[in-house]
Amino acid sequence: MSTQGPTLAVLPAAKDEPSPGRAQILQPSGWPMPKGYANGMAADGRLVVTGGVIGWNSQGDLPADFVAQVRQTLSNISAILAEGGARPEHLVRLTWYVVDMEEYLTNLKTLGQVYRDIFGAHYPAMALVQVVRLVEKAARVEIEATAVVPR
């Protein structure tokens, strides 16, 4: 019986750019490749984090539609990242909190397009959690983000 775990592969986040200063995708060998997220990320630099971000606009209004809330939430995260000198490709982690897992799963294809429209094809480590409710009662989704800006 072997007690050794899987071998870990460290992959550059983008093949067309050099890896120094860029976040790296951590993919244990033999594991299936994830779609739309990474199992893990490694980065060196200045940390930029958000609190739980919801999909309200600058007037504090929330759209009723789940996908519209996700779009605005991701746009809000992008604005916070920019304020901290970070870009979407600096994201290393997103934690999604949704009030209805079925609503998320039903809209998965559309959510993927919304995500790519705002963040491109960069997929950090992600977690998705269903919660009973969010502080803002009308909110259907809340997302926390962590980015690392290269030195």
C-alpha positions in Angstrom: 0.0 0.0 0.0 1.5 3.3 -1.1 1.1 6.4 1.0 2.3 8.7 -1.7 -0.3 11.1 -3.2 -0.7 12.1 -6.8 2.1 14.0 -8.5 1.4 17.7 -8.9 1.7 19.5 -12.3 2.1 23.2 -12.4 0.8 24.6 -15.6 1.2 28.2 -16.9 -2.1 30.1 -16.9 -1.7 31.1 -20.6 0.4 29.3 -23.2 1.0 32.4 -25.3 2.6 34.4 -22.4 5.6 33.7 -20.3 4.9 32.2 -16.9 7.1 34.4 -14.6 4.8 36.7 -12.7 1.7 35.0 -13.8 -0.6 32.8 -11.8 -0.1 29.1 -12.3 -2.7 26.5 -12.5 -2.2 23.5 -10.1 -3.3 20.3 -11.7 -2.5 17.0 -10.0 -1.4 14.4 -12.5 -4.0 11.8 -13.4 -6.9 14.1 -12.4 -9.5 14.9 -15.0 -9.1 18.5 -16.4 -11.7 20.8 -14.8 -14.0 22.8 -17.1 -14.7 26.4 -16.2 -12.5 26.4 -13.0 -9.1 25.3 -11.8 -8.4 22.9 -9.0 -5.8 25.2 -7.5 -3.7 28.3 -8.3 -0.3 29.5 -7.2 0.8 33.2 -7.5 3.3 35.6 -6.1 2.5 39.3 -5.8 0.2 41.8 -4.1 -3.1 40.5 -2.8 -6.4 42.2 -3.9 -9.5 40.8 -2.2 -13.2 41.7 -2.3 -15.9 41.3 0.2 -19.1 39.5 -0.8 -20.1 41.3 -3.9 -23.7 41.3 -5.2 -25.3 42.5 -8.4 -26.5 45.9 -7.6 -25.8 48.9 -9.8 -24.4 52.3 -8.8 -28.0 53.3 -7.6 -28.2 50.3 -5.4 -30.8 48.5 -7.6 -30.8 44.7 -8.1 -32.2 43.1 -11.2 -34.8 40.5 -10.5 -33.2 38.0 -13.0 -30.5 35.6 -11.7 -28.3 35.8 -14.8 -28.6 39.6 -14.8 -27.5 39.6 -11.2 -24.5 37.4 -12.0 -23.5 39.7 -14.9 -23.7 42.8 -12.7 -21.9 41.0 -9.8 -19.0 40.0 -12.1 -18.9 43.6 -13.5 -18.7 44.9 -10.0 -15.9 42.6 -9.2 -14.0 43.7 -12.3 -14.4 47.4 -11.2 -13.1 46.6 -7.7 -10.2 44.7 -9.2 -9.4 47.7 -11.4 -9.5 50.0 -8.4 -6.8 47.8 -6.8 -4.7 47.7 -9.9 -5.7 44.1 -10.8 -7.2 42.6 -13.9 -9.4 39.5 -14.4 -6.4 37.4 -15.3 -5.0 38.1 -11.8 -7.9 36.2 -10.2 -6.8 33.2 -8.3 -10.1 32.4 -6.4 -13.8 33.0 -6.6 -16.3 31.8 -4.1 -19.9 31.9 -5.3 -22.9 31.9 -2.9 -26.2 31.2 -4.5 -29.7 30.9 -2.9 -30.8 28.3 -5.5 -28.4 25.7 -6.9 -31.0 24.6 -9.5 -31.2 28.2 -10.8 -27.4 28.1 -11.2 -27.3 24.7 -12.9 -30.3 25.5 -15.2 -28.4 28.6 -16.5 -24.9 27.1 -16.6 -24.3 27.6 -20.4 -25.5 31.3 -20.3 -23.5 31.9 -17.1 -20.4 30.6 -18.8 -20.9 33.1 -21.7 -21.5 35.9 -19.2 -18.4 35.0 -17.3 -16.3 34.9 -20.5 -17.8 38.2 -21.7 -16.4 39.9 -18.5 -13.4 37.8 -17.4 -12.4 36.1 -20.6 -11.2 32.5 -20.6 -9.3 32.8 -17.3 -10.7 30.3 -14.8 -9.3 30.5 -11.3 -10.0 28.1 -8.4 -13.7 28.3 -7.6 -16.2 27.1 -5.1 -20.0 27.2 -5.3 -22.1 27.1 -2.2 -25.9 27.1 -1.8 -27.0 29.3 1.1 -30.4 29.8 2.7 -30.4 33.5 2.0 -28.1 36.5 1.6 -28.0 39.7 3.7 -29.7 41.6 0.9 -33.0 39.7 0.6 -33.4 40.3 -3.2 -29.9 39.1 -4.0 -29.7 35.7 -5.7 -25.9 35.5 -5.8 -22.9 36.9 -3.9 -19.3 36.3 -5.0 -16.0 36.8 -3.2 -12.9 37.3 -5.2 -9.1 37.0 -4.6 -6.6 38.3 -7.1 -2.8 38.4 -7.0 -1.1 41.2 -9.0 2.4 40.1 -10.1 5.4 42.0 -8.6 
